[in-house]
Amino acid sequence: MTETSLADTEFVVHSIAQTAVDNEREFGDLDAVVGDGDFGYSLARGFEIVLHDWDSFDRSTPSAFLQKIAMVISSRIGGTSGPIWGTAFLRASTAIRGKEELSGQDVVAMLRAAIEGIKARGNADVGDKTLLDALVPATDALEAQIAAGTDAAGILSTMAAVARERADATTSMIAKRGRASYTGERSIGSPDPGAVAVAVILERLRAEWSAR
């Protein structure tokens, strides 16, 4: 995987933000099955601010840019989503502090740092029926594809496929974290909205990467 510039970082973040806004209803409907239904709304409102303030963010380095995104998300997304997604972006920014250009291994480091932040903030791990159930295997796939010398488009294709498979697999799980965990076995039968969001984000990135 070749080095990626600030422009690529901006592209990915903008795609994440637009995906959150465009899929507000879908994510909210998924959350409403066993949760409080605010996941889609909260995520969309926060990323709307990101898109609205897009031109004002510090672009001196990829790290500085991601840090500003993290601050907006943490302060403007309600519920549990704000702290979790904000922590993810903040940890990612810290992992690449001082770097002007990012290699594939830097991207892996960013996602690993984000994952550890999510685990700590949400007291969650793989198997708890959260976004980690899609994000961790997708990151594992990223690392393996980089080692295999796959190009960016191929990497995104593999990551999206893995994330979708693992998000769908959360349907049979019992939720152990968040409001859905209060419902016990009633949480079986619907996928985790956070895991689905990871899959949808990667599917959009896969579709848009080559055409951007």
SVG drawing of the C-alpha trace seen along z (x, -y; Angstrom):
<svg xmlns="http://www.w3.org/2000/svg" viewBox="-38 -28 45 45">
<polyline fill="none" stroke="black" stroke-width="0.4" points="0.0,0.0 1.4,-3.4 1.7,-6.3 -1.4,-8.3 -1.6,-12.0 -3.8,-14.5 -6.1,-14.5 -6.7,-10.8 -7.4,-11.3 -9.9,-14.0 -11.6,-11.8 -12.1,-9.0 -13.4,-11.2 -15.7,-13.1 -17.1,-9.7 -17.6,-8.5 -19.5,-11.7 -21.7,-11.6 -22.5,-8.0 -23.6,-8.7 -25.9,-11.5 -27.3,-9.6 -28.1,-6.4 -29.6,-8.2 -32.9,-6.3 -31.4,-2.9 -29.1,-3.1 -31.9,-4.5 -34.3,-1.8 -31.7,0.9 -31.1,-0.7 -34.8,-0.9 -35.2,2.9 -33.6,3.4 -32.0,0.0 -33.3,-3.5 -33.3,-4.3 -31.0,-7.3 -27.9,-5.9 -28.7,-7.1 -30.0,-10.5 -27.0,-11.1 -24.4,-10.1 -26.0,-12.1 -26.3,-15.3 -22.7,-15.1 -21.3,-14.4 -23.6,-17.1 -21.5,-19.6 -18.3,-18.0 -19.6,-18.6 -20.8,-22.1 -17.5,-23.2 -15.4,-21.2 -13.4,-24.1 -12.4,-25.4 -10.5,-22.4 -6.7,-22.4 -5.0,-20.7 -1.4,-21.2 -1.0,-17.4 -3.3,-14.4 -3.0,-14.1 -4.1,-17.7 -7.0,-17.3 -8.3,-14.1 -7.9,-15.7 -10.2,-18.5 -12.7,-16.0 -12.5,-14.1 -13.3,-17.3 -16.4,-18.0 -17.7,-14.5 -17.1,-14.3 -18.9,-17.6 -21.8,-17.3 -22.8,-13.6 -25.1,-12.7 -25.6,-9.5 -22.8,-6.9 -21.8,-7.4 -20.1,-10.7 -17.5,-9.5 -16.9,-6.2 -16.5,-7.7 -14.7,-10.7 -12.2,-8.6 -11.7,-6.5 -10.7,-9.6 -8.6,-11.0 -6.6,-7.8 -6.2,-7.5 -4.8,-11.1 -2.4,-10.3 -1.0,-7.2 0.2,-9.3 1.3,-12.5 4.2,-14.2 3.7,-12.4 3.2,-14.2 2.6,-11.1 1.0,-7.9 1.9,-4.4 -0.3,-1.4 1.2,-0.4 0.4,-3.8 -3.3,-3.2 -3.2,0.1 -1.7,-1.7 -4.5,-4.3 -7.2,-1.7 -5.5,0.4 -5.3,-2.7 -8.9,-3.5 -10.0,0.0 -8.1,-0.1 -9.8,-3.4 -13.2,-2.0 -12.5,1.0 -11.4,-1.1 -14.2,-3.7 -17.0,-1.2 -15.6,1.5 -16.2,3.8 -14.5,6.4 -15.1,8.6 -18.1,10.8 -20.0,8.2 -22.2,7.3 -20.8,3.9 -19.0,2.1 -15.9,3.9 -17.3,7.2 -16.9,5.6 -14.1,3.2 -11.5,5.6 -11.8,8.3 -11.8,5.6 -8.6,4.2 -7.1,7.7 -8.0,8.0 -6.3,4.6 -3.1,5.7 -3.1,9.1 -3.8,7.4 -1.0,4.9 1.4,7.7 0.2,9.4 0.9,6.3 -2.7,5.7 -3.5,2.3 -5.8,-0.2 -8.9,0.7 -8.4,4.4 -7.8,3.8 -11.1,1.8 -13.0,4.5 -11.7,7.2 -12.3,5.0 -15.9,4.2 -16.7,7.9 -15.3,9.0 -17.1,6.2 -20.4,7.0 -20.0,10.7 -19.1,10.0 -21.9,7.4 -24.4,9.9 -23.0,12.4 -23.9,10.2 -27.6,11.0 -27.2,14.3 -25.3,12.7 -26.6,11.5 -25.8,7.9 -23.4,7.4 -22.9,3.7 -25.1,0.6 -28.9,0.3 -29.5,3.4 -27.8,5.5 -30.7,4.8 -33.0,6.9 -30.9,10.1 -31.9,12.8 -34.4,10.4 -31.3,8.8 -30.9,11.9 -32.4,11.6 -31.1,8.2 -27.6,7.1 -25.7,4.5 -26.2,1.0 -22.6,0.0 -21.2,3.0 -23.6,2.4 -22.4,-1.2 -18.8,0.0 -19.8,2.2 -21.8,-0.5 -19.0,-3.0 -16.4,-0.5 -18.8,0.4 -19.2,-3.2 -15.4,-3.8 -15.0,-0.7 -17.4,-2.1 -16.0,-5.7 -12.3,-5.1 -11.5,-4.5 -13.9,-7.0 -13.0,-10.0"/>
</svg>
